[in-house]
Amino acid sequence: MGFNVFVTREIPQAGLDIVYANCDPVEMNPDDQVLSREALLAGVRGRDGVLCLLTDRIDDEVFAAAGPQCKVFANYAVGFNNVDLDAATKHGKLVTNTPGVLTDATADHTWTLLMATARRISEADAYMRTGAWGGWGPMQFLGGDVTGRTLGIIGAGRIGTAVAQRSAGFDMKVLYHDQRRNEELERKLGAMQVSKEELLAESDFVSLHVDLNESTRHLISTAELKRMKPTAYLINTSRGPVIDETALVQALQENQIAGAGLDVFEDEPKAKDGLFACKNTVLVPHIASATHWTRSQMAILAANNLVAALKGEKPPNLVNPDVWAG
């Protein structure tokens, strides 16, 4: 077969089976952890293709280390902010991602965070486990209502749309902010496209579903948090740096908002000082797509993208088509 491939971390077997069936030799990071910079540079050297993860910083140095014979970097993620696309284009490397298959899992998870945050599930669970509960009381762990409230979606793409659609069962008013009009949401849910400022001021729940780029980094910071209702909740399953986490900690400490449910963090795997002490939060370690089916489908997509590029075919999920056209 002759395709020399490097896999930067173990992925579900369904994807690996495709890689091993079409490539040889294949080397994979044997440890279930992010590669050091030195190990990443050494691992990609001389390869025909690389299957990488969102935790790998793929930039000019990595492309140069891989060498001119390397055709493709298949990213195991829907987001590709970890890849320098300008550098990829300069080096003539195809870059792919894994969209679509994680939409439902991420939307479901967003609602898990929304409900758990509003109803203070983490706090109540931790309290119950201490053995301190003495019985039912009318003032215990009062949280926020969901049914009939206003849901604000920032970023009405595939995932944002799926999250909004799930609100129908809760009879919620839906606002959305996006550069493009989403006629599907307007038709199905009566959703209204509004400015970011109006959405923040009127929503009881603000859910973030944007790509991470220079225009969305710290999209939510001090000014935005001050616009939100003191009874509102912020939910993030997109990328951590979309929120200025230091500003969020201050807002939570000062009760500027009622709470936050976060799947992602600004400096993963770390959280900003003070965040863990904020009881009005639900914090989970980047698991929005973590179902058996979803992660396997992502692996299959990534592997198929990799193999297609190596065989000289246009990968199904190419994110820098200029390289192919060139």
NUZA-610236 format. One line per 4 residues: their letters; for each residue x, y, z of C-alpha. Coordinates in nm, 2 decimals, always signed. Example, Ala and Ser with C-alpha at 12.3 -4.5 7.8 and 13.67 -1.06 7.14 Angstrom:
// residues 2
as> +1.23 -0.45 +0.78 | +1.37 -0.11 +0.71
This chain:
// residues 326
mgfn> +0.00 +0.00 +0.00 | +0.29 +0.23 +0.07 | +0.11 +0.52 +0.25 | +0.32 +0.62 +0.55
vfvt> +0.09 +0.76 +0.81 | +0.11 +0.90 +1.17 | -0.18 +0.91 +1.41 | -0.12 +1.16 +1.69
reip> -0.34 +0.98 +1.95 | -0.56 +0.67 +1.96 | -0.91 +0.71 +1.81 | -1.20 +0.47 +1.80
qagl> -1.12 +0.14 +1.63 | -1.37 +0.19 +1.35 | -1.15 +0.46 +1.21 | -0.82 +0.28 +1.28
divy> -0.95 -0.02 +1.09 | -0.98 +0.20 +0.78 | -0.64 +0.35 +0.83 | -0.47 +0.01 +0.88
ancd> -0.66 -0.14 +0.58 | -0.53 +0.13 +0.35 | -0.19 +0.25 +0.48 | +0.14 +0.09 +0.57
pvem> +0.34 +0.17 +0.77 | +0.11 +0.33 +1.04 | +0.26 +0.47 +1.36 | +0.03 +0.59 +1.64
npdd> +0.11 +0.77 +1.96 | +0.10 +0.48 +2.21 | +0.00 +0.70 +2.51 | -0.34 +0.84 +2.58
qvls> -0.22 +1.19 +2.61 | -0.13 +1.50 +2.41 | +0.21 +1.47 +2.24 | +0.48 +1.70 +2.34
real> +0.59 +1.95 +2.08 | +0.91 +1.76 +2.02 | +0.73 +1.43 +1.98 | +0.47 +1.58 +1.74
lagv> +0.75 +1.72 +1.52 | +0.93 +1.39 +1.52 | +0.61 +1.19 +1.46 | +0.50 +1.38 +1.15
rgrd> +0.85 +1.38 +0.99 | +0.86 +1.21 +0.65 | +0.49 +1.10 +0.65 | +0.25 +1.09 +0.36
gvlc> -0.04 +1.18 +0.58 | -0.12 +1.27 +0.94 | -0.44 +1.21 +1.14 | -0.43 +1.47 +1.41
lltd> -0.66 +1.59 +1.69 | -0.79 +1.93 +1.81 | -0.53 +1.92 +2.09 | -0.24 +1.92 +1.84
ridd> -0.12 +2.27 +1.73 | -0.06 +2.22 +1.36 | +0.13 +2.52 +1.22 | +0.41 +2.62 +0.99
evfa> +0.67 +2.44 +1.19 | +0.47 +2.11 +1.18 | +0.41 +2.14 +0.81 | +0.77 +2.20 +0.74
aagp> +0.87 +1.91 +0.96 | +0.63 +1.68 +0.77 | +0.81 +1.75 +0.45 | +0.69 +1.82 +0.09
qckv> +0.57 +1.47 +0.02 | +0.30 +1.49 +0.30 | -0.04 +1.55 +0.14 | -0.29 +1.57 +0.42
fany> -0.36 +1.65 +0.78 | -0.70 +1.49 +0.87 | -0.83 +1.67 +1.18 | -1.04 +1.46 +1.42
avgf> -1.28 +1.74 +1.51 | -1.54 +1.96 +1.35 | -1.35 +2.27 +1.45 | -1.01 +2.33 +1.30
nnvd> -0.88 +2.64 +1.49 | -0.59 +2.42 +1.60 | -0.46 +2.43 +1.24 | -0.30 +2.73 +1.07
ldaa> -0.48 +2.72 +0.74 | -0.27 +2.99 +0.58 | +0.04 +2.79 +0.66 | -0.13 +2.47 +0.53
tkhg> -0.20 +2.65 +0.20 | +0.15 +2.78 +0.18 | +0.29 +2.43 +0.22 | +0.03 +2.27 -0.01
klvt> -0.13 +2.05 +0.26 | -0.49 +1.95 +0.25 | -0.68 +1.99 +0.58 | -1.00 +1.81 +0.66
ntpg> -1.25 +1.80 +0.95 | -1.54 +1.58 +1.08 | -1.86 +1.79 +1.06 | -2.22 +1.67 +1.08
vltd> -2.19 +1.35 +1.28 | -2.15 +1.52 +1.61 | -2.44 +1.77 +1.57 | -2.70 +1.57 +1.77
atad> -2.46 +1.47 +2.05 | -2.34 +1.82 +2.10 | -2.70 +1.96 +2.09 | -2.81 +1.70 +2.34
htwt> -2.51 +1.78 +2.56 | -2.59 +2.15 +2.54 | -2.93 +2.08 +2.68 | -2.78 +1.86 +2.95
llma> -2.57 +2.16 +3.06 | -2.86 +2.40 +3.03 | -3.09 +2.19 +3.25 | -2.82 +2.09 +3.50
tarr> -2.71 +2.45 +3.54 | -3.06 +2.59 +3.58 | -3.16 +2.33 +3.83 | -2.83 +2.33 +4.02
isea> -2.78 +1.96 +3.98 | -2.40 +1.96 +4.05 | -2.45 +2.15 +4.37 | -2.74 +1.93 +4.48
daym> -2.55 +1.61 +4.39 | -2.24 +1.72 +4.58 | -2.45 +1.81 +4.88 | -2.63 +1.48 +4.88
rtga> -2.31 +1.29 +4.87 | -2.18 +1.46 +5.19 | -2.46 +1.29 +5.39 | -2.57 +1.63 +5.52
wggw> -2.92 +1.63 +5.38 | -3.17 +1.63 +5.66 | -3.49 +1.60 +5.44 | -3.70 +1.81 +5.21
gpmq> -3.72 +2.18 +5.26 | -3.91 +2.45 +5.06 | -3.61 +2.67 +5.01 | -3.35 +2.41 +4.92
flgg> -3.15 +2.45 +4.59 | -3.40 +2.69 +4.42 | -3.30 +2.72 +4.05 | -3.42 +2.87 +3.73
dvtg> -3.73 +2.78 +3.52 | -3.68 +2.66 +3.16 | -4.03 +2.62 +3.02 | -4.17 +2.93 +2.86
rtlg> -3.84 +3.12 +2.89 | -3.63 +3.28 +2.62 | -3.34 +3.09 +2.46 | -3.07 +3.30 +2.28
iiga> -2.86 +3.12 +2.02 | -2.53 +3.28 +1.92 | -2.42 +3.10 +1.60 | -2.72 +2.95 +1.42
grig> -2.53 +2.69 +1.22 | -2.59 +2.31 +1.23 | -2.54 +2.27 +1.60 | -2.71 +2.60 +1.70
tava> -3.01 +2.51 +1.49 | -3.03 +2.16 +1.65 | -3.01 +2.32 +2.00 | -3.29 +2.57 +1.92
qrsa> -3.51 +2.29 +1.77 | -3.50 +2.10 +2.10 | -3.65 +2.40 +2.27 | -3.99 +2.34 +2.11
gfdm> -4.09 +2.09 +2.38 | -4.03 +2.36 +2.64 | -4.24 +2.62 +2.47 | -3.95 +2.87 +2.46
kvly> -3.91 +3.19 +2.27 | -3.60 +3.17 +2.05 | -3.38 +3.45 +1.95 | -3.07 +3.40 +1.74
hdqr> -2.77 +3.61 +1.63 | -2.58 +3.51 +1.32 | -2.44 +3.69 +1.01 | -2.68 +3.49 +0.80
rnee> -3.05 +3.46 +0.83 | -3.18 +3.11 +0.94 | -3.52 +3.08 +0.77 | -3.56 +2.72 +0.90
lerk> -3.56 +2.84 +1.26 | -3.79 +3.13 +1.18 | -4.04 +2.90 +1.00 | -4.04 +2.61 +1.25
lgam> -4.00 +2.80 +1.58 | -4.09 +3.16 +1.50 | -3.73 +3.25 +1.60 | -3.62 +3.61 +1.56
qvsk> -3.28 +3.73 +1.43 | -3.16 +4.00 +1.65 | -2.84 +4.19 +1.74 | -2.60 +4.04 +1.99
eell> -2.68 +4.32 +2.23 | -3.05 +4.25 +2.21 | -3.01 +3.88 +2.25 | -2.79 +3.92 +2.56
aesd> -3.04 +4.16 +2.72 | -3.35 +3.95 +2.66 | -3.24 +3.59 +2.69 | -3.28 +3.37 +3.00
fvsl> -3.03 +3.12 +2.85 | -2.75 +3.22 +2.61 | -2.59 +2.93 +2.42 | -2.28 +2.97 +2.22
hvdl> -2.22 +2.79 +1.89 | -1.96 +2.98 +1.69 | -1.63 +2.88 +1.54 | -1.32 +3.01 +1.71
nest> -1.14 +3.28 +1.51 | -1.01 +3.63 +1.57 | -1.36 +3.78 +1.54 | -1.51 +3.54 +1.80
rhli> -1.22 +3.53 +2.05 | -1.36 +3.68 +2.38 | -1.69 +3.73 +2.20 | -1.84 +3.72 +2.56
stae> -1.64 +3.95 +2.80 | -1.72 +4.20 +3.07 | -1.94 +4.43 +2.86 | -2.15 +4.14 +2.73
lkrm> -2.19 +3.97 +3.07 | -2.31 +4.30 +3.21 | -2.58 +4.31 +2.94 | -2.72 +3.97 +3.05
kpta> -3.00 +3.94 +3.31 | -2.89 +3.86 +3.66 | -3.12 +3.56 +3.63 | -2.97 +3.44 +3.30
ylin> -2.74 +3.14 +3.24 | -2.45 +3.12 +2.99 | -2.39 +2.78 +2.81 | -2.08 +2.71 +2.60
tsrg> -2.02 +2.40 +2.40 | -1.82 +2.57 +2.12 | -1.46 +2.66 +2.21 | -1.33 +2.79 +2.54
pvid> -1.17 +3.12 +2.42 | -1.50 +3.24 +2.29 | -1.55 +3.35 +2.65 | -1.32 +3.57 +2.84
etal> -1.30 +3.33 +3.13 | -1.15 +3.58 +3.38 | -1.44 +3.81 +3.31 | -1.68 +3.52 +3.36
vqal> -1.54 +3.43 +3.69 | -1.58 +3.79 +3.81 | -1.94 +3.79 +3.68 | -2.02 +3.47 +3.86
qenq> -1.86 +3.58 +4.18 | -2.06 +3.90 +4.18 | -2.38 +3.74 +4.08 | -2.40 +3.94 +3.76
iaga> -2.55 +3.63 +3.60 | -2.72 +3.33 +3.76 | -2.48 +3.06 +3.64 | -2.28 +2.90 +3.36
gldv> -2.25 +2.56 +3.21 | -1.92 +2.50 +3.04 | -1.79 +2.21 +2.83 | -1.49 +2.40 +2.71
fede> -1.23 +2.63 +2.87 | -1.00 +2.91 +2.76 | -0.67 +2.74 +2.85 | -0.76 +2.37 +2.83
pkak> -0.70 +2.16 +3.03 | -0.68 +2.43 +3.29 | -0.95 +2.66 +3.42 | -0.90 +3.02 +3.53
dglf> -0.84 +3.09 +3.89 | -1.16 +3.10 +4.09 | -1.38 +2.92 +3.84 | -1.39 +2.59 +4.04
ackn> -1.50 +2.78 +4.35 | -1.81 +2.92 +4.17 | -2.09 +2.69 +4.29 | -2.33 +2.83 +4.03
tvlv> -2.16 +2.64 +3.75 | -2.16 +2.30 +3.58 | -1.81 +2.22 +3.45 | -1.73 +1.92 +3.24
phia> -1.41 +1.82 +3.05 | -1.49 +1.88 +2.68 | -1.72 +1.59 +2.63 | -2.00 +1.73 +2.41
sath> -1.93 +1.47 +2.14 | -1.85 +1.19 +2.38 | -2.09 +0.91 +2.28 | -1.97 +0.58 +2.15
wtrs> -2.15 +0.63 +1.81 | -2.05 +0.99 +1.76 | -1.68 +0.94 +1.83 | -1.67 +0.63 +1.61
qmai> -1.84 +0.82 +1.33 | -1.59 +1.10 +1.37 | -1.31 +0.84 +1.35 | -1.45 +0.70 +1.03
laan> -1.48 +1.05 +0.87 | -1.13 +1.14 +0.96 | -0.99 +0.81 +0.83 | -1.19 +0.84 +0.50
nlva> -1.07 +1.19 +0.45 | -0.71 +1.08 +0.51 | -0.73 +0.78 +0.27 | -0.91 +0.98 +0.00
alkg> -0.64 +1.24 +0.00 | -0.36 +0.99 -0.01 | -0.52 +0.82 -0.31 | -0.53 +1.14 -0.50
ekpp> -0.91 +1.19 -0.45 | -1.07 +1.51 -0.31 | -1.15 +1.45 +0.05 | -1.52 +1.47 +0.14
nlvn> -1.46 +1.73 +0.42 | -1.19 +1.95 +0.28 | -1.17 +2.29 +0.46 | -0.90 +2.46 +0.24
pdvw> -1.02 +2.39 -0.11 | -0.77 +2.64 -0.26 | -0.50 +2.38 -0.21 | -0.70 +2.12 -0.41
ag> -0.78 +2.38 -0.68 | -0.41 +2.47 -0.70
